[in-house]
Amino acid sequence: MKKDNSERLSELDCKVQDVTSLIFALCEERIRVTRGKPSPQLLALVASSLAVKEAIRVFLAIAHLSE
C-alpha cells in the first residue's frame, strides 16, 4: 500500500528528530572533550549542525503547508 504525503511527513518528522538528536549529541561530546579554546573545525561543526537543524525545520514547515 502506498503511503500518502501526510504519512510520509509524519515518518520524516520522527526521523528528523533522531538525526538532529544524533548531530547535537556528537557536537556536545566534542565540546565536552575539548579543553581550552575551541578549534575552528569544532566551531564549524557546531555552526553547521545549527544550519542543518534550521534547514530541516524550514523544509518541514513548507512541506506541511503544501499538504
N, C-alpha and C positions, 0 to 999 in steps of 0.2 A: 504494500500500500504506500502511495506517495504521501509525503509529509506536506502539509500546507505551509505557507510562509510564517504563520503565527507559531506553529510548532518548531519550525527551524530557528526562528528568532529566540524562542524560549530556550531551546537547546544551546544556541550560541551564547545567550546570556550566562548560562551556567558554566560553559567552557571558558568564557572570558573571565569570570570570577576566579576560576582555577589558575589560568595563565597569569593574570595580574598578581594573584597571591604568590605564585612562584617567583615572578620577577622581583617583587618587593622583598621577598624573603632572601633572595640572592643578594640584593643590594644591602639589606640590613646586615647580613652576615659579613659582607665585605667591609662595611663601615665598622662593624664591631671589631674585626681583627686588625683594622688599620690603626696604627699608632702615629700620632703626630698629624701633620698637615696632610689632608687627602691628596692623592696624586691626580693629575689631570685626567687620567683614564677612569678613576673612580668617580670624579665629578661628571665626566661624560656619561658614564654608566647610569648614574642617578638621574641626570637630566634626560637621558633617552628613555628611561623607564617611565618618567612622568609624561613625556611626549607620547609614548605608546598608549598609556592609560587614557590620555585626553583624546587621541585619535580614535581609539576604540569607542570611547564614550560618545563622540560626535557621530561616528558611523552608526552606532546602535540607535541613537536618537533620530537620525534621519531615516533609518530603516523602519523604525516603529511608526514614524509619521506617515510614511508612504504605504503603510499596510492597507 
